Amino acid sequence: MRCRPLLIVSSVAVLAACSSPVNRPASNFETPAPVASDSAAAPKAAADKAAADTKASADAQAAKNVAAKAVADKAAADAKAARTAASVTLGVVWANNSRGYGTARPGEISAGGDSSGNVSDITWSSWGGAQATGHGTGIYWPSEISPSNPRRPEPVTIVAYDLGTCAGHAAYKAVTWYFPQEGQHLDLSKAAYGGDSGDICTPG
């Protein structure tokens, strides 16, 4: 390393600076980016939360609206079905002294003749569709009647079917019933009344 010679200026000695530069080690780390202060980040966080809350509230309200519409639509459909069912009758009044025919959901039916044509205490589990099914009490007539095997009231399943038009309105044109506990089964080819004869659909 070379240094300049000593200079004398106004009786003051000044040493020459050495010509060799001072080397500093290179840094292994980059200068970090400035960090936003808490005071600058807080307003943005508050705005983001407010926007998220608004969207969540709107989504919840939309879901409530959809649910409410579904309930209203079902109520309207049920009301329409009820009105339709109420307009469907069991045939028409087709015989003298008959009961229940020509009405919707009759609680009893009678052809006006002997007890074999009577069903009482009917509770319908369905009405207005292609078939209507109910349960009540009918008079069971054994194939061989005897003192030990008389005619007697027993639980019966009743089915109204062949939905069509009678006297200008919707009606079941046939009805039958059977006694399951006596080994009987539903056979729509054998109507108790109606069917091919069409008698319960022809006003008497």
NORCORKA-V987267 format. One record per residue. N is the residue number from 1. D_LAST is the distance of its C-alpha to the last C-alpha in Angstrom with 2 decimals. Layout:
# NORCORKA-V987267
n:N d_last:D_LAST
n:N d_last:D_LAST
This chain:
# NORCORKA-V987267
n:1 d_last:139.41
n:2 d_last:141.74
n:3 d_last:142.35
n:4 d_last:144.17
n:5 d_last:147.64
n:6 d_last:148.24
n:7 d_last:148.64
n:8 d_last:150.81
n:9 d_last:149.50
n:10 d_last:151.29
n:11 d_last:152.68
n:12 d_last:149.16
n:13 d_last:148.39
n:14 d_last:145.03
n:15 d_last:143.94
n:16 d_last:142.26
n:17 d_last:138.73
n:18 d_last:138.12
n:19 d_last:136.63
n:20 d_last:134.29
n:21 d_last:130.72
n:22 d_last:128.85
n:23 d_last:125.98
n:24 d_last:122.76
n:25 d_last:120.29
n:26 d_last:116.99
n:27 d_last:113.94
n:28 d_last:111.24
n:29 d_last:108.50
n:30 d_last:106.71
n:31 d_last:106.57
n:32 d_last:103.17
n:33 d_last:100.77
n:34 d_last:100.55
n:35 d_last:97.76
n:36 d_last:95.60
n:37 d_last:96.10
n:38 d_last:93.41
n:39 d_last:93.39
n:40 d_last:92.36
n:41 d_last:89.65
n:42 d_last:87.89
n:43 d_last:86.30
n:44 d_last:84.86
n:45 d_last:83.41
n:46 d_last:81.81
n:47 d_last:80.32
n:48 d_last:78.94
n:49 d_last:77.34
n:50 d_last:75.80
n:51 d_last:74.30
n:52 d_last:72.93
n:53 d_last:71.43
n:54 d_last:69.79
n:55 d_last:68.24
n:56 d_last:67.02
n:57 d_last:65.43
n:58 d_last:63.73
n:59 d_last:62.45
n:60 d_last:61.07
n:61 d_last:59.31
n:62 d_last:57.81
n:63 d_last:56.51
n:64 d_last:54.97
n:65 d_last:53.31
n:66 d_last:51.82
n:67 d_last:50.51
n:68 d_last:49.04
n:69 d_last:47.27
n:70 d_last:45.82
n:71 d_last:44.48
n:72 d_last:43.03
n:73 d_last:41.43
n:74 d_last:39.82
n:75 d_last:38.53
n:76 d_last:37.04
n:77 d_last:35.44
n:78 d_last:34.03
n:79 d_last:32.65
n:80 d_last:31.02
n:81 d_last:29.53
n:82 d_last:28.23
n:83 d_last:26.61
n:84 d_last:25.05
n:85 d_last:23.81
n:86 d_last:22.39
n:87 d_last:20.22
n:88 d_last:18.67
n:89 d_last:15.49
n:90 d_last:14.07
n:91 d_last:11.08
n:92 d_last:8.27
n:93 d_last:6.23
n:94 d_last:3.94
n:95 d_last:5.03
n:96 d_last:6.97
n:97 d_last:10.21
n:98 d_last:9.70
n:99 d_last:12.45
n:100 d_last:13.76
n:101 d_last:10.96
n:102 d_last:11.00
n:103 d_last:14.65
n:104 d_last:17.99
n:105 d_last:20.14
n:106 d_last:18.19
n:107 d_last:20.78
n:108 d_last:18.67
n:109 d_last:15.48
n:110 d_last:14.01
n:111 d_last:11.32
n:112 d_last:11.98
n:113 d_last:14.19
n:114 d_last:17.84
n:115 d_last:19.79
n:116 d_last:19.83
n:117 d_last:16.52
n:118 d_last:17.99
n:119 d_last:20.07
n:120 d_last:21.85
n:121 d_last:24.59
n:122 d_last:23.52
n:123 d_last:26.05
n:124 d_last:25.32
n:125 d_last:28.50
n:126 d_last:26.96
n:127 d_last:24.03
n:128 d_last:23.53
n:129 d_last:25.47
n:130 d_last:24.66
n:131 d_last:23.85
n:132 d_last:23.33
n:133 d_last:25.06
n:134 d_last:25.04
n:135 d_last:26.54
n:136 d_last:25.46
n:137 d_last:25.56
n:138 d_last:23.67
n:139 d_last:24.42
n:140 d_last:26.67
n:141 d_last:26.70
n:142 d_last:30.08
n:143 d_last:30.48
n:144 d_last:32.82
n:145 d_last:32.10
n:146 d_last:35.22
n:147 d_last:36.72
n:148 d_last:38.27
n:149 d_last:35.18
n:150 d_last:32.20
n:151 d_last:28.72
n:152 d_last:29.24
n:153 d_last:27.97
n:154 d_last:29.30
n:155 d_last:29.16
n:156 d_last:26.55
n:157 d_last:26.14
n:158 d_last:22.65
n:159 d_last:22.09
n:160 d_last:19.29
n:161 d_last:20.11
n:162 d_last:19.49
n:163 d_last:19.52
n:164 d_last:18.26
n:165 d_last:16.04
n:166 d_last:12.31
n:167 d_last:11.38
n:168 d_last:15.14
n:169 d_last:16.16
n:170 d_last:17.63
n:171 d_last:15.59
n:172 d_last:16.14
n:173 d_last:14.20
n:174 d_last:15.53
n:175 d_last:16.91
n:176 d_last:19.54
n:177 d_last:22.22
n:178 d_last:25.58
n:179 d_last:28.57
n:180 d_last:31.70
n:181 d_last:34.08
n:182 d_last:33.15
n:183 d_last:34.10
n:184 d_last:30.63
n:185 d_last:30.20
n:186 d_last:27.56
n:187 d_last:26.30
n:188 d_last:23.78
n:189 d_last:23.78
n:190 d_last:21.88
n:191 d_last:18.63
n:192 d_last:17.29
n:193 d_last:13.73
n:194 d_last:13.10
n:195 d_last:16.21
n:196 d_last:16.71
n:197 d_last:13.47
n:198 d_last:11.59
n:199 d_last:8.55
n:200 d_last:8.58
n:201 d_last:9.09
n:202 d_last:6.27
n:203 d_last:3.78
n:204 d_last:0.00
